Amino acid sequence: MDVLQTFLRGLPQAIASGLVYGSIYALIAQGYYVTFSTTQTLNFAQGDFLMIGGMLAFTIFGALALSGAPLVVALVIAVAVIPLVMAVMGMFVERVAVRPLRRAFSLGWILTTVGVAVVLRNAAEVIWGRQQLAVPSVFGDNAVRVNVGFFQFGILPQEVFILVASMAAMGIVLFFLKRSLFGKAMAAVALNPAAAGLMGINVRRVVILAYILSSVLAGLAGLLVAPVLFAYSLMGVLPGLKAFSVAIIGGLGNPFGILIAGLLLGMVEFMVAIFNAELRDAVTFFLLIVILAWRPLGLFEKPSAEKV
């Protein structure tokens, strides 16, 4: 009975916190979906792109704080600058670490993108050091208490911003992919690159744009979480791995499945943390093993029938 009461008391907080962090996992995982659906490749430096976004946020906020500029101005500049930097990094990874190996029909891009991750971590330690760096929040650090009957929990204004901004970014990306000409071109390239090229689609440009979009999503995630996780060289390791787990669980070809899986995984993590916070990270990979043993393609991915 005491266990049940403990769970029920902590459940509202677990749901609130889980939705916040689950939205970040889903946001990063959408980047995996974009590159995989277009090129059948993944950028395993995605988590470290998040880290770079967080470090850039620290630099921008710190520089403007010294000049006396309001934090809102720093946020606006960060939103403008970080996607540009991430876009350049995305183009670089696609051109140097992925494209040559795709042409050779090699899986070596797995190692090269992991290598990019290691290089980014070491570069971050050289530039910013190994210590955790505090990034100020535009919305302050005072938690808001919500007391509505059974639902009693605390949440930081920055966490509300994380949830709203992540969901909005994913909504815009999904609408863009489903309704825009680029989205249709990406779907054509994913289905048959050769046929897409014959129809006048610039396949190389679509692939580059897919990597740019994936990198920008990771950088924005870093900007969002830096005020609550601190910025440091290893901040992207676990979020990147969990986002990859979310992409696999939701189905690498199903962006809506990825969104649902991210939110559910976030809530499950914090529900487990009610009893033992040390198991919060382990539950992600335990669920990954169990779910893939049951549904190898993920919860929301349907097997495609091929005619022979």
C-alpha positions as CSV (number, residue, x, y, z in Angstrom):
1,M,0.0,0.0,0.0
2,D,2.9,2.4,0.8
3,V,4.4,1.6,-2.5
4,L,1.2,2.5,-4.3
5,Q,0.8,5.7,-2.4
6,T,4.4,6.7,-3.2
7,F,3.8,6.0,-6.8
8,L,0.5,8.0,-6.9
9,R,2.1,10.9,-5.1
10,G,5.0,11.1,-7.5
11,L,3.0,10.3,-10.7
12,P,2.0,13.9,-11.6
13,Q,5.6,15.1,-11.3
14,A,6.8,12.1,-13.3
15,I,4.3,12.9,-16.1
16,A,5.2,16.6,-16.2
17,S,9.0,16.0,-16.2
18,G,8.7,13.0,-18.5
19,L,6.8,15.0,-21.1
20,V,9.5,17.7,-21.0
21,Y,12.5,15.4,-21.4
22,G,10.6,13.1,-23.7
23,S,10.0,15.9,-26.1
24,I,13.7,16.6,-26.3
25,Y,14.4,12.9,-27.1
26,A,11.7,13.0,-29.8
27,L,13.2,16.3,-31.2
28,I,16.6,14.8,-31.6
29,A,15.2,11.5,-32.9
30,Q,13.4,13.3,-35.7
31,G,16.9,14.1,-37.0
32,Y,17.6,10.4,-37.2
33,Y,14.3,9.9,-39.1
34,V,15.2,12.7,-41.6
35,T,18.6,11.3,-42.5
36,F,17.6,7.6,-42.4
37,S,14.5,8.0,-44.5
38,T,16.4,9.9,-47.2
39,T,19.8,8.2,-47.2
40,Q,19.5,5.0,-45.1
41,T,22.3,6.5,-42.9
42,L,22.4,7.9,-39.4
43,N,24.5,10.6,-37.8
44,F,25.8,9.0,-34.6
45,A,27.3,12.4,-33.6
46,Q,23.7,13.8,-33.2
47,G,24.0,13.9,-29.4
48,D,27.2,15.8,-29.7
49,F,25.6,18.3,-32.0
50,L,23.2,18.9,-29.1
51,M,26.3,19.5,-27.0
52,I,27.7,22.1,-29.4
53,G,24.4,23.8,-29.4
54,G,24.5,24.0,-25.6
55,M,28.1,25.3,-25.6
56,L,27.3,27.9,-28.2
57,A,24.3,29.0,-26.1
58,F,26.7,29.4,-23.1
59,T,29.1,31.5,-25.2
60,I,26.4,33.7,-26.6
61,F,24.6,34.3,-23.3
62,G,27.9,34.9,-21.5
63,A,29.1,37.4,-24.1
64,L,25.9,39.4,-24.1
65,A,25.7,39.3,-20.3
66,L,29.0,41.1,-20.1
67,S,27.7,43.8,-22.5
68,G,24.7,44.3,-20.3
69,A,22.2,43.1,-23.0
70,P,18.9,41.6,-21.9
71,L,18.7,37.8,-21.9
72,V,15.8,38.0,-24.4
73,V,18.2,39.5,-26.9
74,A,20.7,36.7,-26.2
75,L,18.0,34.1,-26.8
76,V,17.0,35.8,-30.1
77,I,20.7,35.9,-31.3
78,A,21.2,32.3,-30.2
79,V,18.1,31.1,-32.1
80,A,19.6,32.9,-35.2
81,V,23.2,31.9,-34.9
82,I,23.1,28.3,-33.6
83,P,21.0,26.9,-36.6
84,L,23.5,28.5,-39.0
85,V,26.5,26.9,-37.3
86,M,24.7,23.6,-37.1
87,A,23.8,23.8,-40.8
88,V,27.5,24.2,-41.7
89,M,28.4,21.2,-39.4
90,G,25.7,19.1,-41.0
91,M,27.0,19.8,-44.5
92,F,30.5,19.0,-43.4
93,V,29.5,15.6,-41.8
94,E,27.5,14.6,-44.9
95,R,30.3,15.6,-47.3
96,V,33.3,14.3,-45.4
97,A,32.0,11.5,-43.1
98,V,29.1,10.0,-45.0
99,R,29.0,10.6,-48.7
100,P,32.3,8.9,-49.7
101,L,31.3,5.8,-47.9
102,R,27.7,5.7,-49.2
103,R,29.2,5.8,-52.7
104,A,31.4,2.8,-51.9
105,F,28.4,0.9,-50.4
106,S,30.2,0.7,-47.1
107,L,28.9,0.8,-43.6
108,G,32.0,2.7,-42.6
109,W,29.8,5.9,-42.1
110,I,28.9,4.4,-38.7
111,L,32.5,4.7,-37.5
112,T,33.2,8.0,-39.2
113,T,30.2,9.7,-37.6
114,V,31.2,8.2,-34.2
115,G,34.6,9.6,-34.9
116,V,33.1,13.0,-35.5
117,A,31.4,12.7,-32.1
118,V,34.7,12.0,-30.4
119,V,36.4,14.9,-32.2
120,L,33.6,17.3,-31.1
121,R,33.9,16.2,-27.5
122,N,37.6,16.7,-27.4
123,A,37.3,20.0,-29.2
124,A,34.7,21.1,-26.6
125,E,37.0,20.2,-23.7
126,V,39.9,22.2,-25.3
127,I,37.7,25.3,-26.0
128,W,35.4,25.3,-23.0
129,G,37.0,23.0,-20.5
130,R,35.5,19.9,-18.8
131,Q,33.5,21.7,-16.1
132,Q,29.8,22.1,-16.2
133,L,28.9,25.6,-17.4
134,A,25.7,27.3,-16.2
135,V,23.5,28.8,-18.9
136,P,21.0,31.4,-17.6
137,S,17.3,31.0,-18.4
138,V,15.3,33.9,-19.9
139,F,12.4,32.8,-17.7
140,G,14.2,32.6,-14.3
141,D,14.9,29.7,-12.0
142,N,11.9,29.7,-9.8
143,A,9.7,26.6,-10.2
144,V,6.0,27.0,-10.6
145,R,3.8,24.9,-8.4
146,V,0.7,23.4,-9.9
147,N,-2.0,22.2,-7.5
148,V,-5.2,21.0,-9.3
149,G,-6.8,18.2,-7.2
150,F,-4.7,15.1,-7.6
151,F,-2.2,16.8,-9.9
152,Q,0.4,18.5,-7.7
153,F,3.8,19.1,-9.2
154,G,6.5,21.7,-9.8
155,I,7.9,22.7,-13.1
156,L,10.4,25.3,-14.2
157,P,9.3,28.0,-16.7
158,Q,12.3,26.9,-18.9
159,E,10.9,23.3,-18.9
160,V,7.5,24.6,-20.1
161,F,9.4,26.5,-22.8
162,I,11.3,23.3,-23.7
163,L,8.1,21.3,-24.1
164,V,6.3,24.1,-26.1
165,A,9.3,24.9,-28.3
166,S,10.1,21.2,-29.0
167,M,6.5,20.3,-30.0
168,A,6.3,23.4,-32.1
169,A,9.6,22.6,-33.9
170,M,8.5,19.1,-34.5
171,G,5.1,20.2,-35.8
172,I,6.8,22.7,-38.2
173,V,9.2,20.0,-39.5
174,L,6.6,17.4,-40.0
175,F,4.3,19.9,-41.8
176,F,7.2,20.9,-43.9
177,L,8.1,17.4,-44.8
178,K,4.5,16.4,-45.6
179,R,3.4,19.5,-47.5
180,S,6.4,21.3,-49.0
181,L,8.1,20.5,-52.3
182,F,11.3,19.6,-50.4
183,G,9.3,17.1,-48.3
184,K,7.9,15.5,-51.4
185,A,11.3,15.4,-53.0
186,M,12.8,13.8,-49.9
187,A,10.1,11.2,-50.0
188,A,10.9,10.5,-53.7
189,V,14.6,10.2,-53.0
190,A,13.8,7.8,-50.0
191,L,11.7,5.6,-52.3
192,N,14.0,5.5,-55.3
193,P,17.0,7.8,-55.7
194,A,17.6,6.9,-59.3
195,A,14.1,7.5,-60.4
196,A,14.0,10.7,-58.4
197,G,17.1,11.9,-60.3
198,L,15.5,11.0,-63.6
199,M,12.5,13.1,-62.7
200,G,14.7,16.2,-62.2
201,I,15.2,16.1,-58.5
202,N,18.7,17.1,-57.3
203,V,19.3,14.0,-55.1
204,R,22.6,15.4,-53.7
205,R,21.0,18.6,-52.6
206,V,18.1,16.7,-51.0
207,V,20.6,14.6,-49.0
208,I,22.6,17.7,-47.9
209,L,19.4,19.4,-46.8
210,A,18.3,16.3,-44.8
211,Y,21.6,16.4,-42.9
212,I,21.3,20.2,-42.4
213,L,17.8,19.8,-41.0
214,S,18.9,16.9,-38.7
215,S,21.8,18.9,-37.4
216,V,19.7,22.0,-36.8
217,L,17.2,20.0,-34.7
218,A,20.0,18.7,-32.5
219,G,21.5,22.2,-32.1
220,L,18.1,23.7,-31.1
221,A,17.7,20.8,-28.6
222,G,21.0,21.8,-27.0
223,L,19.9,25.5,-26.8
224,L,16.7,24.4,-25.0
225,V,18.2,22.0,-22.4
226,A,21.4,23.9,-21.6
227,P,19.7,26.0,-18.9
228,V,18.5,22.9,-17.0
229,L,21.2,20.3,-17.8
230,F,24.3,22.7,-17.8
231,A,26.6,22.8,-20.8
232,Y,29.6,20.5,-20.8
233,S,31.4,18.2,-23.2
234,L,29.5,15.0,-22.3
235,M,26.0,16.5,-22.0
236,G,24.9,15.0,-25.3
237,V,25.9,11.4,-24.8
238,L,22.9,10.1,-23.0
239,P,20.3,12.3,-24.8
240,G,21.8,11.2,-28.1
241,L,21.6,7.5,-27.1
242,K,18.1,7.8,-25.7
243,A,17.0,9.6,-28.8
244,F,18.4,6.8,-31.0
245,S,16.5,4.4,-28.8
246,V,13.3,6.4,-29.3
247,A,13.8,6.4,-33.0
248,I,14.2,2.6,-33.0
249,I,11.3,2.0,-30.7
250,G,9.0,4.4,-32.6
251,G,10.1,3.2,-36.0
252,L,12.8,4.9,-38.0
253,G,10.4,5.5,-40.8
254,N,7.5,6.8,-38.7
255,P,7.9,10.4,-37.4
256,F,4.7,10.3,-35.5
257,G,5.6,7.0,-33.9
258,I,8.9,8.6,-32.9
259,L,7.1,11.5,-31.3
260,I,4.8,9.2,-29.3
261,A,7.7,6.9,-28.3
262,G,9.7,9.9,-27.1
263,L,6.9,11.2,-24.8
264,L,6.1,7.7,-23.5
265,L,9.8,6.9,-22.8
266,G,10.2,10.2,-20.9
267,M,7.3,9.5,-18.7
268,V,8.3,5.9,-18.0
269,E,11.8,7.0,-17.1
270,F,10.5,9.4,-14.4
271,M,7.9,6.9,-13.2
272,V,10.8,4.4,-12.5
273,A,12.7,7.3,-10.8
274,I,9.9,7.6,-8.3
275,F,11.3,4.4,-6.7
276,N,14.9,4.5,-7.7
277,A,16.5,7.4,-9.6
278,E,19.6,5.4,-10.5
279,L,17.5,3.1,-12.7
280,R,16.1,6.0,-14.7
281,D,18.7,5.7,-17.5
282,A,18.8,1.9,-17.5
283,V,15.1,1.5,-18.1
284,T,15.5,3.1,-21.6
285,F,17.8,0.4,-22.9
286,F,16.0,-2.4,-21.0
287,L,12.8,-1.3,-22.9
288,L,14.7,-1.1,-26.1
289,I,15.8,-4.7,-25.8
290,V,12.4,-6.0,-24.8
291,I,10.5,-4.1,-27.5
292,L,12.9,-5.1,-30.3
293,A,12.7,-8.7,-29.2
294,W,8.9,-8.4,-29.6
295,R,8.7,-6.0,-32.6
296,P,12.1,-5.8,-34.4
297,L,10.9,-2.8,-36.6
298,G,9.6,-0.8,-33.6
299,L,6.2,-0.3,-32.1
300,F,4.7,1.8,-34.9
301,E,6.6,0.6,-38.0
302,K,4.8,-1.7,-40.4
303,P,6.8,-4.3,-42.4
304,S,6.8,-3.5,-46.1
305,A,5.8,-6.2,-48.5
306,E,8.1,-6.7,-51.5
307,K,7.2,-8.5,-54.7
308,V,9.8,-10.9,-55.9
